[in-house]
Amino acid sequence: MSASTDPQPFPDDWESLLVLVPHPDDPEYGIAAAVAKWTASGKNVRYALASRGEVGIAGMDPHQAGPLREAEQRRAAAIVGVDPVDGVDFWDFPDSDIANTPALRAKIAAVINEARPDVVVAVYGAPEFAPGVPNQRDHIEFAAAVNQAWDTLAHKPRWLFQGGPGPTHVETVDGYLDVAVDALAAHEVYLSVLDPATPVREQARGVVDMTTAMHAGSRVAGFRLQRSTPA
């Protein structure tokens, strides 16, 4: 991630935040250090995932991979201070076939209405992470569904962000990088199959380094503001 020239500090005047993503490991690709900082300061963070990532492990039957990836995500969440049982919810939409449908938008709206968070952070939804580095279709479709579901809400949270490059806001995460590595490394089976030649912790360290940036002398996680509601 490269920080934009003058991003603002991420808001601090909130108590609860909901992370919305399509797959297990999506929270760990970029925002886990920020989540660890927030929970350490007493803020409440919950995760909701559209799928269990059941087709994400090459050569493994989806009926085996889904529960395995769910367990890895719950372990990763616990490492950064998210309740691994009550704080992590799976919706069972089909992995690798996430689409911006009325059913998905309705589920997103229902979960936001039930959770009543101050802040929502969704997966990055632009077509590319960087020039020549395409985003996943599931991410693009899911992020669009979140934005559209938000627009239908009668009672909106204060902010909707996406985690990712080109941020409008940044959260300083000095002191939380190692725990972010630990969280991503909790996806041990997934990463070991994804890149058998590279040790899991080495992969995790590389991702954390890539998805955070230096800004004003500190390491930061980046967020792009999508929507805001007057206080």
PyMOL commands that set and color helices and strands:
alter all, ss='L'
color gray80, all
select helices_A, chain A and resi 32-40+62-79+102-115+137-152+177-185+188-194+200-211
alter helices_A, ss='H'
color red, helices_A
select strands_A, chain A and resi 8-9+16-21+44-49+88-90+119-122+128-130+133-134+159-163+169-172+213-215+218-228
alter strands_A, ss='S'
color yellow, strands_A
deselect
rebuild
show_as cartoon
